């Protein structure tokens, strides 16, 4: 029998084969102690190899891969730290896949992982529980079928995304697929894109009005445009720079209304050189392009990029790689045929309504295969490959909403395709509706996860699906997106209703919560970003979701969008809904709030005494942090009212309130003076690193320091105030976490008020 290694002989591209050999050599040198940890860390990340957590994962192996600490029973016989499994991410440019590639992914998931292929919110795939020793073999097998893991992670150009309907969309200006492909190939391994302080993300969109490529949340975004020059239609792109989500999101700014298609590659190269040369390298919290533009100003950034473009050595690929893009086209597997009078099976009509999109090409449709939480078993993956071969050939793409698209399906084949999808558990309707909840990995496998985003997403999907036939049309197309922490990997900032994981100390016990984010907009390429208005216990989120959607349905004006409704009603009114669902009952009355979704384990309960009036003993810090949250919410309301100066000042005051609350734990008599509070906070909590957490370090403290030190030079703008409001909420969350850590360490006096 021929082995997979024998099958690979002669099929690997020479450059990829050499690169993978180099990576394997570096692994061996690391084992011998000849490569520093920090160097090898970036090396493996640039090959898409991550650490992951295990305390709440799909499998609980008890290994901390990130810190490489092993429980004693697992260290017996372990010769190397690399016996602990982690995560492997791939690069799938614009989400494009062939049937053969899907088969390979199914095999790799089954042989090296837990038989689950996970679609990410950047059209990628990733595998969990992969041993690092297996990664070179995985990389070779992927490379042999045209998939690379190179620069899937690390301080590099990440996967280039694009609208999954590109080429078949009824509203697009032109098909952006070949341009996204050219940008990927041009920048992959490019020497000018190897010295970034942080990642760099690029997206392409065929139109302005739909979500498409979500260009406003990218470092570099392209929207298709055309111009008439000397009687000829010329292709180009409306270009945006400096977008990004993360802890403090920022919409990209218009760089140029029209960049000719043949200029997009040298533009990206010139921008990469400027970013590599001038971007932050020491403080990772401010190392994205958006911060460089903040520092320089957009005009100066443009001047530097244009200056860099003028001195770039000429590269023939700038033109050759996009020269034939106008002639690029996909080939349907079958001739077009309209949907005939075949009887429709049960569930088909609902599925057709939500999961089928009529292409601009007559007689063809795009079918969305719903993949709850982005997960597919190897059996399902193989069936998808088989169905692709039968109905669409290699015209398959992933989406940023963690689904799979079959493009160029003959309308006449829709009924039989639906029936075959149902047979393998992939016939679920509701794609692109409120039921189609998106979530990052959260506490399942991510080391940064605070609350179970996947657990909550699964619960909400079931909750909403149970009443999907009765969901009001007004909320049918809502987007709900969930992140396990503030970093927005679940894209909660650009959803109608977003959630991100936080925690609260209730009676000495940590209880999982989610911040509620309102005001985001999925359409118009992520048209607006929402803000957090308050935290709700994780177990109460379904009831809160029902309450806010019911209120919108009953109170909205005719044709009023959710975003317009929020603006009209105001955050203060909606905050009442949050408050109505924020109480956590005592553990003795109801234990359900003291564990997370899909995780039966409970948090440790602290022994609490009784006050003189049988009331709960409340620490002063709890009141201080509550006051800080109130002031932060007031800042958000002022922002909504357009009073940017007052919003900025209240957000600053909120951080001071939280900082003073912490300082009072050690020094009760701190003066009610900004300089005194900041000074005491710096010496007691920053210099001592008590405020630092394992992953963010002191980054959130810097939000306070930057605002305090720059008080006299503030630019009280909409964007500046919005950033500070976001930063103040994150600072308060960090203060909550700091207090929780100190309680767990037993270093605080129990002081009540």
Secondary structure, 3 states (H helix, E strand, C coil): CCCHHHHHCCCCCHHHHHHHHHHHHHHHHHHCCCCCHHHHHHHHHCCCEECCCCCCCCCCCCEECCCCEECHHHHCCCCCHHHCEEEEECECHHHEECHHHHHHHHHHHHHHCCCEEEECCCCCEEEEEEEHHHHHHHHHHHHHCCCECCCCCCCCECCCEECCCCCCCCCCCCCCHHHHHHHHHHHCCCHHHCCCCCCECEEEECCCCCCCCCHHHCCEEEEEEEEEECCEEEEEEEEEECCECCCCCECCEEEEEEEEHHHHHHHHHHHHHHHHHHCCCCCHHHCCHHHHHHHHCHHHHHHHHHHHHHHCCCCCHHHHCCCCHHHCCCCCCCCCCCCCCCCCCCCHHHHHHHHEEECCCCCEEEEEECCHHHEEEHHHHHHHHHHHHHHCCCCEEECCCCCEEEEEEEHHHHHHHHHHHHHCCCCCCCCCCCCCCEECCHHHCCCCCCCCHHHHHHHHHHHHHCCHHHCCHHHCCCCEEEECCCCCCCCHHHCCEEEEEEEEEECCEEEEEEEEEECCECHHHHCECCEEEEEEEHHHHHHHHHHHHHHHHHHCCCCCCHHHHHHHHCHHHHHHHHHHCCCCCCCCCCCHHHCCCCCCCCCCCCCCCCCCCCCCCCEHHHHHHHHHHHHHHHHHHHHHCCCHHHHHHHHHHHHHHHHHHHHHCCCCCCCCCHHHHHHHHHHHHHCCCCCCECCCECHHHHHHHHHHHCHHHCCCCHHHHHHHHHHHHHHHHHHHHHHHHHHHHCCCCCCEC
